[in-house]
Amino acid sequence: MKPRYKVSRLFMLTGALVVLAGAYGHAEVTSRSHGAEVTLQNQLVTVEYHTQTGKMDVVWQDGHKLLNLESGAELANRQRLATSAYSIHSLENTPDSGKSSSSHEYTIRNTSPGKPDLLQRVWLYDDMPWIAIEAELAPQASAIGTRHFDAVMLKGGNPVQMTPDAALRVLHVPFDNDMWFRYKSEPVAGLKADETYSSEEVTCIYDNVSREAIVIGSITHNIWKTAIDVRAAGGAINDLDVYGGISSPTGVRTDTHDTVPHGLVRGGKVISPRIFIGSFADWRDGLETYGKVNAALHPPLVWPAGVPMGWNSWAAYAGKINDHRYLGAAAFVRDALIPQGFGRDNVVYINLDAFWSNLDAVQLTAAVASIKSMHGADGTRFEPGIYWTPFAYWSDDVDVWVEGTGMKYRYRDILLKAPDGSLLPKVDGGRAIDPSHPGTKERTRYFLKQFQQMGFHYLKLDFLSHGSLEGSHYDPAIQTGIQAYSVGMQQIVDETANRMFLSLSIAPLFPSGYGHARRISCDTKGHISGSDQSTEYMLNSLTYGWWTSKNLYITDPDHVVLGENADQGARTVTEGRSRLLSAIISGGMILDSSRLADDPQGQELARAVYDNRNLFAVGSEGRAFHPVEGDTGDKAAAAFTRRAADGVYLAVFNYDEKQPRTISVPLSRIDQQLAAAPSIAVTDVATREALAPARGAVTVELSPAESKLLKLSQQP
């Protein structure tokens, strides 16, 4: 049986990431040279570096292998570099085994006449089944530049080896959550030999049946947009390239929205993204570990008040929002929903979305004061929220003065330019603002000061990917879109100083640490399926992106929309409850966006859907569920699970709005301890009704659009 690698705790030691595992006794990393080979190893993984070829093999105790791994780059002058084309490959340093650190860094220097030195750094960790690799261009004299830096390259000869009969799949992870992009798990056997299959920042190569996996992804996100390109031949992976500098021959990338090439990274030395490479018995453990590693290097922004619940105006009223509807929705929440248990930690957020400018200054000030004066019968306080797009401009008049700049800058000054000085094309109808421009920084300071002085405690930040676009930035120190995005987002974090809940709407997945929450998908409304804004669409992102929860952000499942008069609102109580359950299993953040001020159907559905303290209690735990299966292509899984205090939760969904469905989930796919028990007690969490005991499998009959949350526990 293959060993299962379990992460038990995480912390930092002298700047180096350390992860300790509990599956094995302690074993230090060792290194040795023998002839033309350099061996770096711990108890779980061995790196064999071949000094005659400039390539390395990564071999795990479980039998998984990555063969002939090398690094490379394409320089600004189009010169291609690869470590295998260098003449000398030498281990430059050996960590002192007597030091207390559990992180061990090795540097291999590749040198050759007429080429810049190309360094490879390899990190191994005591008792961990993963390593990290990054490369560095280190010229001896002048500066050097590249737009494409291959930290990890595997070329030809079946370089990815796992169990011989494994039906491997490769995971596509989108760069951001715009344009209703979906995650996709693609069978390797289905990849065409002449096509490149790409993922952004991270991928997982795995077999869904055995669940064995290799996870590969970037763990530094301060400079590069990182991609993983996979090419297959004969039903097996033939090439794999992990590189900083997502781009294309034309510069146009629909996945990143770029229309010009990735920025040229130039300096006395240039460092690639650092790449996590690990082998796991369960692909879900692998992605969870990848998330935890990112969390240790880039801690998530923590909101002390917990996961929010409340109301948002967008799907309900969009451009027709006014002060009467805003306050009317708040009053309905206070009078009808709070008594049913709606709210969390004695607070609800009542949020204005886009078109809050429909309210003039007097109306807005009065509305905020009214919200802050509201309290539920149980003492729940109300906090107002607002919406802003810091990096996107929506008018065609570029000669308007920029707010907060004292008429020093017009919008044409702060809009991001292409290298030829022209304005970049619109994305989603808006033009990109350069986060590095001093006018942008003054504008940001102005708006954030205004929002806080008015008393807003919640800020939805939208269309943030505009700030990560490649272009010619005002600040010459900013060489890439990700650097610019980081500058802009850090200012927002600094200006709000954890006084406002920062909810990132359309935003890159990485870098993280700049928002308390991030929407896990694009806009989602209330229908169970049949559109890009459905419950099924959102749960596709949970199926393959649940691991971002708490590691990167609070996962925001977007609006719960009830009533046919709202935009794509749930049409029935059953459909509405499924939308609510999808939010609960995503980590519990719940923002209703029904027409609560003036729509009797929406109000009636809200009373029925939100009348369940048992479900709210599960959501208040703030923990996302993970999928039972990962073989759904670009669709959502039908079953999700996570541990409970005294058992296991199982959530099941019928995405068919017209036909009933029977879902049967083997206990062996849910939890091995449950599978070994002679009989399992099954409880409907919403009703607390005891259902028929499960033996071997949990079988659930679901009506059209229905879902259920079950609790499974061993019977005495």
N, C-alpha and C positions, 0 to 999 in steps of 0.2 A: 504494500500500500504506500502511496506517495505521502510524504510528510505534509502536514498542514502547518503553515506558518502564520502565527497569530501575533499581532502587535498588542502589547499590554500597556506600554506607557511611552511617553514622548517628552523630551526636554532638550535644552540647548546646553552645550558645553563649549566654552571658549570660542563661540562663534560657529562651531561645526555642529551640524545636525546629528543627533544621536537618537536612535530608536531601538528600544530593547524588546526582545521577543521572549515569550514564555514557553516555547515548545521544546527547547533544548537547554542543556547546561551551558555554562559560559565557556566560550572558546575564542581566543584572541585571533586577530588577523595575522597571518604570517606572510613573509616574502622570501624568495630564494631565486638565485640565478644558477642555471645549469646549462653550460654550452651556449647555444643560441636562443635559449628559452628563459623567460622570466615568469615566475609563478607567484601570483598574489592570491591568497585564499583565506577564507574562514571555514567554519564547519559546514556551511550550506552552499557556498558558491566559490568557484575557482576562475581566475582570469589567467589565461596562458598567453603571454605576449611573445610573439615570434620576431626576434630582433633582426632576422635576415629578410623578412618580408614587410615589416611595419604593420602587421595585422595582429589581431588578438581574437581568441576564442573565449566566450563566457559559457561556463558549464556549471549547471546546478546539480545538487545531490539528487533531485527528483528525475534527472535524465534530460531535462530541457537544455537546449544549446542555441547560442547565437555564434555563428562561425564566420571567420575572416572579417571581423569588424575593423574598420579604419575610420579616419577623419579626413576632412578636406575642405576646400573653399574655392570659390571663383573670385579672383581679385578684380579690382575696378578696371584693370587693363585687359580683362577677359582671360588672363592666365589661370588655368585650372591646376589646383594642387590636390594631392592625395598622399597620405603618409606612406602608402605602398610604393610611391615613386621617389621617395627619399632614399639616400644611400646609407645613412647612419641612423640607428635607433638605439638610444641608450637610456637606461633607468637613471634618473638624475638624483633621486633622494629616496631614502628608506626611513620611514618613521621609526622613532625610538619605541620599541616594544615595552619599555619600562614605564612609559607615560600612562597616566590614568585614563586618558580619553578613549572612548570606544569608537572613535572615528579615525580612520587611517587614510592619509592622502599620499598618493604616489604620482610622480611626474616623469613622463617619458618625453625626451627631446628628440625630435626628428630634424636632421640637418642634411643639407646637400648644397653643393656649389651653385650659385646663381638663384637660390630660392630663400625666402625668409624662413627662419626657424618656425617649426610647427610643433607646438607642445600639446600633449594629451595628459590631462589630469584624471586620475581614477581614484574614487573613494570606495573603500570597503568598510563595513560596520560589523562589530562583533555580533555574532548570532543572528544576523539579518540576511534574508534571501534576496537582497537587492543591492545594487551598486549605483554609483553616479559617475558620469563622464562629461567632461567639457574639454574643449580645445582652445588653443590660444595662438594667434599669429604674433610673432615676436621678431620683427626685423632688427638687424644689428645697428642700423643707422637711421634711415628716414622713416617717416610715418607710412602707414599702410591702410588700405581700405577694402571693404567687401560689402556686397549686398546679399551674399548667399554663403552661409558658413555651415558646412556639414559637420555637426558634432558626432554623428554616428552614421556610417554607411555600410550596408551589407549588399554585396554585388554578386549575384549568380551562385550556382552550385548548391542550391537548397540550403540557404544559410540559416533558416529558422527551423529548428528541429524540435518536435514535441512527440508525444506518443504516436507511433506509426499509423494507427487506425483512427486518429482523432479527426473529426469533421470540423476543421478550423473555420473560425469566423474572424473578421476584422471589424473593429468599431470605428465609425465616423462620429467625431464630436465637432459640433459647429463652433466657429470663432465667436459668434455672439448669438443673441436670441431674436434677431430681427427677421422680418420677411417670412415668418412662419417656417424657418429652417427646422428640420427634424434630425435627431440622432438616427443612425442607421447601422444595424448589425448585418454585415454582408458575408455570405459564405465565400470562402476563398475559392472554392471550386467554381463559383459563378463569375469570378473576375475574368474579364477579357484580357488576353495576352498583350494587346496593343493599347491598353488603357491604364492610366494611373489613378489609383484610388487614394484619396487624400483625407486626412483628419487634421484638425487644428489642435495644437498643444499636446494632446495625449491620444493614444490609441490602446486598445486591448486586443490581443490575439488569443483566442480561446476556443475551447470546445464546450458547447452548452451542456452536453450530456454528462461528461466527466467533470466539467467546470474548470479543468486545468487551464492555466493562463500565463502569458507573459504580458506585462504592462510596461509601456514605454511612453515617457512624457517629460516635458520640460518642467523644471522646478525653479527656474529663474525667469522672471517676466519683466525685467526693468528696461530692456532695450529692444529685443527682437519679437516679431511675430513668428512663432515656430510652427512648422508643419511636419507631418509624417506622411511621406509618399510611399505607397506600396504598389508593386507590380508583381503579377503572378504569371506562371507558365506551367502548363500541365497539371493544374489543380493544386499547385504549391506556390508559396511565396518565393519569388526569385530575386527581387530587389527590395530593399527597404532603406529609405533615406530620411534622416531626422535632421532638419536644418533650420537655422534662423534666417529669416528673410523671405517670408511668403510673398511670392510675386508670380508673374507670368511673362512670356516674351513681349506681350503688348502692354504690360503693366496693369491690365484690367483684371480684377479678381472679384467675382460676385460674392464670394464667401466673406471677404473682408471689406467689400465696398470700395476698394482702392481703384483708382484710375491712372495712377502713376506708379513707377516701380518702388519697391521697398527702399527706404532711405539708405544711403551709403554710410556705413559705420567705419569711421576713420580715426586713427590715432597712433601713438607710439607703440601700442599693442591693442589688439582687438580680441575679445573673448566671446566664444560662442554661447548659446544657451547651455545650461547644465541639464543633463538628461538623466532621469530616473529610469532604471531598467531592473525589473524584478520578476521572479517566477513564483507562482502561487497555485495552491491546490484548488482554489475557488476564485474565479475572476472577480467576484464581488468583493472578496477580501483584498484583492490586488488593487482595485480602484479605490476602495476605502483607505488603504494604506497610502496610496498616492495622494489622496486628499489630505491625510494627516501630515504627510511630509511637507506639503505646501503650507499647511497651517502653521507648522513649526518654523518655517523659514519666513513666512509672511502672515503674521497672526491676523485673524479676522477681527473686524471692528465689532466690539461687544456692546450691546444695548442693555443697560442694567434693568430696565423695566420689563424685559421678556418679549415674547413674540406677540405682535400687535393683532388686535381685532378692531373692526370698525366699518366705515362706509366710505365709498368713493363715488364721485359724481360722473365718471366718464361714460360707462355703458348705459347708465340711467338717462342722462340728459345731454351729454356731449356739449355741443355748441349752444344748447338751449338752457344751460344752467343759469339760474338767477338766485338772488338772496332768499326769495320765498321758498323755492324748491330746496335749497341748501338747508335752511333752518327747519323746513317741514320734514325732511328726511331725518334730521337729528332728533326732532320731537318724536317721530314714530319709533326710532331706536330707543329713546328714553322711556316712552310710555308702554310700548308693546313688546319690545325684544329684551330689554334689560331684565324685566321680571322673569323671563324664561331662561336666564343664565347667559345671555349674550354679553360679551365683554371679557376682559382678562386682566388680572392684577388690579382690579378696581379702576380701569381706564378703558375708554373707547375713543378711537380717532375718527373724526368726521372731516373728510378730505375733499377739498376742491381740486379738480384736475384741470386740463387745458380749458381755455375760455373762462377762467376765473376773472379775466379782465372785463367780462360782461358786467361785473359789479364795479361801480365807480368807487373812488377812495372812501367816500362817506359810508356807502353800503358795505364795503369790505370791512372797514373798521368796526362797524356796528355788528356785522355778522360774527366776526371773531369774538367780540365781547359777549355776544349772546351764547355762543358755543361754550366759552369758558365759564359762563355762569350756570350752565346746566349741570344737573346731578341726577343720577338715578335714585330710585327709592332706597336702594341698598347702599347709597353713598358713592357709587361709581361716578368718577369725574369725566368730563368730556374735554378733549383736546383737539384743536383745529390743525388741519394739514393743508399744504399747498403744493403746487406743481411748477417745475421750471426746466428749461432746456439750456444748460450753460454753454453748449458747444454747437448749437444749431440756430440759424437765423432764417426766418420764414417770409420775409418780405423781398420783393424784387427791387425795392428802393435802397440801394447800397450807400446812398449819400446821407442817410439819417444819422444824426449824432448818436454816439454810443452813450447809453445811460451811465451816469456815475463818473464820467470822465471830464466834466467841466468843459465840454465842447472842444476837447483836444483831439478827439478821434471820431471819424465817421466809420460806419460799418465796413466800407470798402477797405479801410486800413487794417481791420482785425480779421477779415475773412481769410481763410487759408488759401494760398496760391499754389499753382503748379510751378515746376521749375522755370517755365517760360514767363512767369508773372501773371498769367491768366487765372481767373477764378476757377476753382474746381467745379465740376458738374454737381448739380443737386443730388442728394441722396434722400429718399423718402420725402421729397418736396422741399427740403431745407438745405441751405448752404453751410458748409463747415466753418466754424470759428476756430482760429488758431489759439490754443490754450497758452502758448508761450508769449503772446503779445502783451505789452504792458496795458494796453487798453482793455483787453479781455480780463486781465487781473483786477483792474479797477472796477469793471462792470460786475465781476463776481463778488467783489467785496461790497459793492453798493447793494446788490439784490439780497445777499445773505444778511446784511445788516438790517435791511428793511423787513425781511421776513421775520427775523428774530425780535425786532422791536415791536412788531405788530402782535406777537404772541404765538406764532405758529411753532408747533413742536414736532411736526412731521413734514418731510420734504421729499416728494417724488421727483427724481431726476431722470429725465427721458432723453432719448436720442444721443446717448453718450458716445456711441461708436463714431459719431462725427469727429470727436476729439482725438480719435486714434488713427485717423486717415493719414496716409503718407502725403507729403507735400513739402513745400519750401517754407520752413518755419521762421518766424521773426528772430528768435534767439538762435544764434549760430551754434550754441552748445547743444541744441536739440537736433539730433540727426535722424530720428525715427518717429513714427506716429505713436508708438507705445511710450517713448520718453515724454512726448508732449502730453499724452493722456495722463501719465503719472503726475506730471507737474500740475496740471489742471485739477485733478481729483484730490491731490494732497492739499491744495489750497482750500478746497471745499471742506475737507476734514478739519483743517486747522481753523478755519473761520467759524465753523459751527461747534467745534470743541465738545462733541458728544452732547450738546444741548438740543439737537434736533435728530430725530430718527431719519437716517438717510436710506431711502429705498430706491435702488437702481432699477430702472425699467428696461429699456433697450440699452444693452451694455455688453462689452466684451466679457467673456468668461474670466479671462486673466488680463491684467493683474488684479488680484483681489486685495482686500484690506481697506478699500476706499468706500465701502457702504455697509450698513448693517444688514440689509437684505438686497437680494437681486431676484428679479423675475426669472423663474426657471425656464420659461418659454416666452413666446410672443403673446399678443393679446388673446385672452381666453374668455369666453362668455359662459352660456348656460346649457347649450345643446350637448347631448351625450356624444354625438358623432355627426358625420356628414358635412363638416366644414373644417377649415383650418383653425377655427377659434373654438373648437369643441373640447369637452372633457377628455376624450380619447387623445386628441392632439397634445394637450398639456401633459397627460400621463406618459406619452412617449418620452418626454424629457425627463420625467421622474424615473422611468424604466432604466435609462442609461446614464442619468445625471444625478441620481439621489445622493451620491457620495459628496456632492458639493455642500450639502446641508451641514451647517455648523463648522465644517472645515474651511469653507471659503466665505459663506454668507448664511443668513437665514434664507431658506428657499421660499420665494414668493410665488404662489400658484395663480396669481392674478385674481380678477374679480369673480365673485359668485353672483350670477345674474339671474334673477327670477322674474317671470312675467313676460308675456309676449309683446308688451308695449315697450319694453327695454330692448336694446340691441342684442338679438339672438338670445334672449332670456329663456330659461327653462320653462317648458310649457305645462309641466305637471309636477306634483309633489315628488313623485318617484324620480323624475329627471333632476329636479332640484336637489334632492337628498344625495344623489350620486355626485353632483357637482360639489356639494359640501364635503362629502367623504373624500373626494379627490384632494381637497385642500387640507383636510385633517391629516391624511397619510403623507402629504408633502412636507409636513413639519408643523402644521397647525396655524399658519398665518391666514387669517380670514378677513377679507374686505368685501362686504356686500356692495353691489352696484345696481340694485333694483330701484324702480321708481317708487320709493317709499313715501314720497310727499303727496302723491296725487293719483296713484294707480291702484284701484281696489284689488285687481287680480294679483299684482305684485305684492301688495300688503298681505293678502290672504295666504299666498305661497310662503312669504317670509315667516308668518306666524307658525305655519305648519313645519317648514323645513328647519327652522332654528329652535324648535321646541324639543331640545334633547341635550340635557346636561351630561349624559353619559358620553356622548361623542365629543362634546366640548372638553371634557376631562382628559380624554386621550390626546386631543390636539394641544392641550395646555402643557403636555409633557415635552413638546417642542422637538420631537424626534421623527425623522423621515423614515418611511418604510423602504425596503429594497425589493426588487422583483424576484419572483420565484424562478422564472425562466428568462433567458436572454436570446431567444431565437425568433424574435418577432419582426425582423427587418426594420422598416421605418414606422412600425405601428407600436402601440402600447401593449405591455403585458396585461393579462387579465387578472393576475393574482400577485399580491404584494404581501410582505410579511415583515415583522420585527419582533424582538423580544418584549415581553411584558414583565411586570414585577413577579408574577406567579404563573407564567405560561408564555404563550406565543400568540400574537395577533395575526390574523389572516384577513385581508381585504380582497374581495372578488367583485368584478364588474362585468356586466353585460352591455357591450357597446351597441347592440342592435336595438334601435328604437321601435322596431315593429314585431320582432320575434322573441319568444322566451329562449333561455339557454340553460343547459345543465353544465356546470363546471365541476370537474373532479380533479383534486390535487393530491397526489400521493404524499403521505406523511414523510416518506423518505426524502422528498424534495423540499420539505419545509424545515424539518429539524430531526436530526438523527436520534436524539433522546426520545422524542415523541414517537418516532417510528418503531422504537424498540419496546414501547409500552404495549400491554395487551389491549388497552382500551383508552380512548381519549375523550374527555368531557368537552363538549362544544357549547358555547354560549353566544347568543346574539347580543353584542355589546349594546346596541341601541335600545333594545327592549328588555335586556337581562333575562330573556327567555332561554331556558335550557333546551337544547336541540338533541336529536338522537346522537348517541356516542359514535365516534369515528373509529374504524378499525381498518388500517391499511391505507385509507384515503379519506379526505374530506370531500363530500359531494354536496353541492348547493344548487337548488333550483331557483333561477332568477327570472322574473318577468321582464318584458321589454324595458330597457334603460335602467334596470334596477342594479343596485349594489348592496353588499352586506359587509359589515365588519364583525368578524367572529373572534372569540377568544378560545384558544385550545390549551388544555391543561391535563396533566396526568391524573387519572382517577385514583383514589386511595386504594 
